[in-house]
Amino acid sequence: MDATDQKRLLREMLFARRFEERCAEAYHERQIGGFLHLYPGEEACAIGVLEKARTGYDYVVTGYRDHIHALKSGMDPKALMAELFGKEAGCSKGRGGSMHLFDPDVHFMGGYALVGGPFPLAAGFAKAIQLRGGQEISICFLGDGANNQGTFHETMNMASLWKLPVLFICENNLYGIGTAIERSTVEINQYKRVAPYGIEAAQCDGQDIDIVMSHAEKAVNYVREQRKPYFLELMTYRLRGHSMSDSGAYRSKEEVEEWAQRDPIGIYKRRLVEAGVVTEEEFHAMDKSIQDEIENEVVRYAMECPEPRVEDVARYVYTEGGNNHG
C-alpha cells in the first residue's frame, strides 16, 4: 500500500470518528431521535475489512451499529446524516433512522435492529449469488453479543452445508450491552465456536488496521476463491457506551483508559508519522478539513432537507404500482 492509500485510510477513520461525534452532538440537540449506537474505537474493523472487499460489488449486511459500515460501503454521508435527522432525502426516506440504514445501489443491504437477524440474511444473499453463478461474496458484520442467538448456529450450519460464499465478521468488543462476555458465554474466543460446523476461522487484533487488512485479505480471498464460508473474529472495544443512554458504569475507568491507549486512529497515525508519510501539521489540517466538511456540507444538508410529508405516512408500506392484496 502506497502513501496515498495510507493517508486515505487515516482520513477515512478520522472522518468516521468526527462524523459520529457530530451525531452525538446532534442527538443531544434533539436533531436526531430514536436510538443511536456509535462506533468510536472500532473504526479499523469496518474500514479495514471492507478495504479488502469490493465495495459496491460485494453485499454487506450488519446490525444496528451500522454508520461506518454504510459509509465505507459507499453511502453518501449526506444521505446518511439526513436519515439520522429523519429527513425525506435520507437513505431510508427518513423512516428508518440510525438502526435501519439501507442503500442497495452500493450493495449495503442494511443495518438491522434485531440481534442476530442479519445472520440468515447474509446467508440468503450468498445463496442468491450462488444460484446466479455470481462472483460476489456476502459479508456479515455482527458483535459477540449476537452469537448466542439461535440464528447464529442455524446460519453457520446451513452456510457450511450449502457451501455459501459468505464472510462472517465478529466484532468482539467484549460486551453485549452491559454484560461482559465471560458472564454470558462459555467459549469467549468466538472463532472457536464455528469449528463444529467445519468453517475456517481466525482471530486477530481489531485495533490495528494493518493487521485487520492482512487477515481480511486472506478471508475475502478464501471466500471468493473457495466459495465457502469463513469466520473472522476481530478483538476490539467501543470507547463509548452501548448507546446514548448508556453511562458505561459497568466498566472500570482503568479498563476504558487502557483500551483508549489502543485507539485505532492513534495507532495508525503514530505509525504514519514515524514512517514520514504524514506530519503532525498535515494531520491537524486533515482533521480541520474533515470537521469543516461535516459541518458545512453534511450537517447543513441534513438540516435544510424537507421533512417527510404527513400525507405520505403510509407510503412504502406496500409495493407501489402493483396489485396489493389484503
Wavefront OBJ file of the C-alpha trace (Angstrom):
o trace
v 0.000 0.000 0.000
v 1.468 3.355 -1.014
v 1.482 6.617 0.942
v -1.574 7.955 -0.875
v -3.690 4.994 0.213
v -2.314 5.148 3.753
v -3.333 8.801 4.049
v -6.738 7.969 2.622
v -7.307 5.246 5.213
v -6.244 7.565 8.016
v -8.677 10.165 6.712
v -11.489 7.617 6.449
v -11.054 6.547 10.069
v -10.815 10.141 11.260
v -13.866 11.112 9.187
v -15.766 8.227 10.777
v -14.839 9.419 14.271
v -15.706 13.067 13.652
v -18.929 12.126 11.856
v -20.154 10.174 14.857
v -19.000 12.768 17.357
v -21.164 15.248 15.458
v -24.004 12.707 15.551
v -23.719 12.611 19.343
v -23.935 16.416 19.481
v -26.973 16.413 17.207
v -28.615 13.792 19.399
v -28.188 15.959 22.487
v -29.545 18.891 20.491
v -32.607 16.710 19.704
v -31.989 16.899 15.986
v -31.558 13.104 15.948
v -34.252 11.000 17.578
v -34.715 7.349 18.409
v -31.764 5.122 19.189
v -28.159 5.943 18.345
v -25.354 3.380 18.653
v -21.884 4.752 17.925
v -18.675 3.054 16.774
v -15.687 5.040 18.195
v -12.822 2.672 18.937
v -13.880 0.100 16.349
v -13.220 2.026 13.118
v -10.359 -0.238 11.999
v -12.779 -3.176 11.826
v -15.304 -1.992 9.233
v -12.852 0.139 7.292
v -10.070 -2.461 7.329
v -12.255 -5.385 6.264
v -14.140 -3.539 3.540
v -10.906 -2.081 2.189
v -10.098 -5.633 1.083
v -13.560 -6.365 -0.299
v -15.061 -4.954 -3.482
v -17.320 -2.216 -2.185
v -20.360 -1.624 -4.338
v -19.983 -5.162 -5.704
v -19.948 -7.465 -2.675
v -23.032 -7.460 -0.444
v -22.752 -6.096 3.096
v -25.167 -6.515 5.997
v -24.744 -5.641 9.664
v -26.513 -4.914 12.941
v -27.614 -1.596 14.387
v -24.136 -0.081 14.977
v -24.005 0.475 11.255
v -22.973 4.036 10.305
v -19.356 3.329 9.386
v -20.116 0.121 7.508
v -22.566 2.111 5.405
v -20.057 4.897 4.737
v -17.260 2.508 3.773
v -19.670 0.623 1.515
v -20.117 3.828 -0.453
v -23.167 5.506 1.068
v -23.218 9.291 0.690
v -22.570 10.792 4.154
v -25.185 13.460 3.431
v -27.839 10.815 2.794
v -26.781 9.050 5.982
v -26.959 12.187 8.122
v -30.279 13.152 6.543
v -31.626 9.744 7.554
v -30.486 10.276 11.132
v -32.267 13.643 11.072
v -35.422 11.892 9.843
v -35.490 13.712 6.513
v -37.036 12.653 3.205
v -33.619 12.776 1.494
v -32.268 10.152 3.888
v -31.159 6.768 2.601
v -34.354 5.197 4.000
v -36.529 8.258 3.294
v -36.318 9.306 6.932
v -38.316 6.262 8.041
v -35.517 4.050 9.330
v -33.189 6.160 11.415
v -29.853 5.052 12.792
v -30.589 1.335 13.080
v -32.112 0.863 9.626
v -29.732 2.306 7.049
v -30.084 0.839 3.570
v -28.562 1.533 0.158
v -28.951 -1.260 -2.419
v -27.235 0.884 -5.071
v -23.905 0.215 -3.304
v -24.991 -3.250 -2.097
v -25.253 -2.120 1.518
v -28.200 -4.325 2.375
v -28.950 -2.805 5.719
v -28.356 -2.344 9.349
v -30.872 -4.295 11.432
v -32.197 -3.772 14.947
v -32.910 -7.447 15.657
v -29.933 -9.026 17.410
v -28.796 -11.968 15.292
v -31.176 -11.042 12.479
v -28.504 -10.369 9.838
v -27.011 -13.898 10.005
v -29.700 -15.622 7.902
v -29.995 -12.582 5.637
v -26.286 -12.785 4.827
v -26.681 -16.482 4.057
v -29.654 -15.648 1.852
v -27.654 -13.112 -0.151
v -24.890 -15.689 -0.533
v -27.383 -18.325 -1.672
v -28.762 -15.913 -4.280
v -25.220 -15.240 -5.518
v -24.600 -18.971 -5.723
v -27.792 -19.653 -7.659
v -26.975 -16.875 -10.126
v -23.414 -18.092 -10.558
v -22.036 -14.723 -9.478
v -18.561 -13.958 -8.152
v -19.647 -11.564 -5.438
v -19.473 -12.540 -1.774
v -21.754 -11.739 1.143
v -20.201 -10.063 4.191
v -21.943 -10.098 7.564
v -20.735 -7.925 10.479
v -22.089 -8.596 13.967
v -20.935 -8.267 17.550
v -20.101 -11.019 20.012
v -23.429 -10.487 21.791
v -25.337 -11.825 18.772
v -23.583 -15.180 18.762
v -25.779 -16.696 21.477
v -28.841 -16.311 19.284
v -30.249 -19.387 17.588
v -29.884 -17.724 14.197
v -26.099 -17.838 14.637
v -25.967 -21.630 14.869
v -28.696 -22.215 12.296
v -26.900 -19.993 9.795
v -23.442 -21.467 10.420
v -24.854 -24.937 9.868
v -26.581 -24.114 6.579
v -23.769 -21.875 5.279
v -21.339 -24.746 5.708
v -23.737 -27.416 4.428
v -24.578 -25.429 1.291
v -21.023 -24.089 0.847
v -22.141 -20.476 0.688
v -19.769 -17.604 -0.249
v -20.297 -15.664 2.974
v -17.760 -13.987 5.240
v -18.777 -13.595 8.882
v -17.008 -10.805 10.769
v -17.385 -10.902 14.546
v -16.541 -7.528 16.086
v -15.855 -8.751 19.615
v -15.962 -5.656 21.825
v -16.224 -7.821 24.951
v -19.700 -6.670 25.979
v -23.269 -7.448 24.984
v -24.786 -4.116 26.007
v -23.648 -4.075 29.662
v -22.906 -7.770 30.116
v -19.264 -8.843 29.923
v -18.754 -11.747 27.556
v -17.354 -14.041 30.261
v -20.658 -13.708 32.148
v -22.775 -14.896 29.232
v -20.659 -17.195 27.088
v -18.695 -20.344 27.929
v -16.276 -20.027 24.990
v -15.139 -16.405 24.902
v -12.985 -16.956 21.801
v -15.793 -16.654 19.315
v -13.892 -18.003 16.314
v -13.708 -21.398 18.015
v -17.491 -21.658 18.097
v -17.755 -22.383 14.374
v -15.411 -25.403 14.483
v -18.301 -27.925 14.800
v -19.647 -26.611 11.508
v -16.379 -27.129 9.656
v -15.934 -23.426 8.929
v -12.434 -21.983 8.568
v -11.848 -19.301 11.182
v -9.284 -16.942 12.675
v -8.931 -14.256 15.333
v -6.865 -11.073 15.246
v -6.316 -7.634 16.777
v -9.130 -5.366 15.621
v -7.462 -2.137 16.740
v -4.610 -2.169 14.222
v -5.921 -1.589 10.711
v -2.849 -3.117 9.096
v -3.427 -6.360 10.984
v -7.145 -6.246 10.179
v -6.440 -5.764 6.473
v -3.925 -8.606 6.406
v -6.411 -11.066 7.901
v -9.333 -9.640 5.931
v -7.478 -10.081 2.641
v -6.913 -13.754 3.424
v -10.527 -14.203 4.495
v -12.022 -12.401 1.488
v -9.810 -14.295 -0.949
v -10.726 -17.609 0.669
v -14.464 -16.980 0.359
v -14.191 -15.613 -3.180
v -11.978 -18.417 -4.465
v -13.249 -21.395 -2.462
v -16.918 -20.246 -2.497
v -17.217 -21.390 1.105
v -17.855 -19.544 4.398
v -15.160 -18.055 6.617
v -15.375 -16.595 10.141
v -13.032 -13.811 11.269
v -13.094 -12.525 14.848
v -11.741 -9.028 15.482
v -10.851 -8.169 19.073
v -11.950 -4.583 19.569
v -13.515 -2.174 22.062
v -16.106 0.592 21.940
v -14.887 3.739 23.648
v -18.425 4.975 24.307
v -21.402 3.326 25.970
v -23.595 0.828 24.159
v -25.996 3.604 23.175
v -26.533 7.261 24.021
v -28.416 6.317 27.194
v -25.611 4.085 28.463
v -23.265 5.628 31.025
v -20.891 2.647 30.837
v -20.891 2.308 34.638
v -20.337 -1.452 34.332
v -16.783 -0.855 33.036
v -13.931 0.364 35.195
v -12.219 3.650 34.411
v -8.909 1.782 34.247
v -10.222 -0.639 31.629
v -11.520 2.136 29.399
v -8.278 4.101 29.716
v -6.226 1.015 28.879
v -8.180 0.444 25.681
v -8.091 4.151 24.832
v -4.320 3.793 24.548
v -5.034 1.389 21.679
v -7.318 3.756 19.795
v -7.099 2.576 16.140
v -6.737 6.121 14.846
v -3.900 6.839 17.262
v -2.129 3.595 16.386
v -2.262 4.277 12.656
v -1.440 7.968 12.928
v 1.681 7.278 15.007
v 2.802 4.653 12.509
v 2.413 7.023 9.569
v 4.130 9.893 11.376
v 7.073 7.669 12.295
v 7.302 6.481 8.677
v 7.288 10.045 7.376
v 4.041 9.511 5.481
v 2.235 12.316 7.307
v 3.324 15.114 9.650
v 1.559 16.361 12.751
v 0.740 19.570 10.875
v -0.777 17.613 7.984
v -2.833 15.552 10.399
v -4.257 18.636 12.107
v -5.043 20.178 8.718
v -6.769 16.938 7.714
v -8.784 16.999 10.925
v -9.892 20.591 10.387
v -10.837 19.873 6.783
v -12.952 16.909 7.885
v -14.742 18.872 10.584
v -15.447 21.720 8.161
v -16.838 19.271 5.593
v -19.078 17.577 8.127
v -20.441 20.854 9.487
v -20.706 22.904 6.308
v -21.788 20.204 3.876
v -23.112 17.115 5.640
v -24.942 18.591 8.633
v -26.125 21.638 6.741
v -27.599 19.418 4.042
v -29.438 17.332 6.657
v -30.785 20.400 8.418
v -32.037 22.022 5.209
v -33.704 18.915 3.745
v -37.508 18.764 3.968
v -39.318 16.566 6.450
v -41.386 13.659 5.087
v -44.916 14.810 4.262
v -47.713 13.823 6.641
v -49.833 12.638 3.724
v -47.077 10.134 2.843
v -47.208 8.403 6.231
v -48.426 5.125 4.675
v -46.145 5.311 1.656
v -43.609 2.482 1.173
v -45.734 0.153 3.310
v -46.988 -1.659 0.206
v -45.404 -2.094 -3.207
v -46.458 0.791 -5.395
v -47.821 0.195 -8.890
v -48.623 -3.465 -8.319
v -51.531 -5.492 -7.071
v -51.920 -5.073 -3.324
v -53.861 -7.877 -1.717
v -55.418 -7.638 1.726
l 1 2 3 4 5 6 7 8 9 10 11 12 13 14 15 16 17 18 19 20 21 22 23 24 25 26 27 28 29 30 31 32 33 34 35 36 37 38 39 40 41 42 43 44 45 46 47 48 49 50 51 52 53 54 55 56 57 58 59 60 61 62 63 64 65 66 67 68 69 70 71 72 73 74 75 76 77 78 79 80 81 82 83 84 85 86 87 88 89 90 91 92 93 94 95 96 97 98 99 100 101 102 103 104 105 106 107 108 109 110 111 112 113 114 115 116 117 118 119 120 121 122 123 124 125 126 127 128 129 130 131 132 133 134 135 136 137 138 139 140 141 142 143 144 145 146 147 148 149 150 151 152 153 154 155 156 157 158 159 160 161 162 163 164 165 166 167 168 169 170 171 172 173 174 175 176 177 178 179 180 181 182 183 184 185 186 187 188 189 190 191 192 193 194 195 196 197 198 199 200 201 202 203 204 205 206 207 208 209 210 211 212 213 214 215 216 217 218 219 220 221 222 223 224 225 226 227 228 229 230 231 232 233 234 235 236 237 238 239 240 241 242 243 244 245 246 247 248 249 250 251 252 253 254 255 256 257 258 259 260 261 262 263 264 265 266 267 268 269 270 271 272 273 274 275 276 277 278 279 280 281 282 283 284 285 286 287 288 289 290 291 292 293 294 295 296 297 298 299 300 301 302 303 304 305 306 307 308 309 310 311 312 313 314 315 316 317 318 319 320 321 322 323 324 325 326
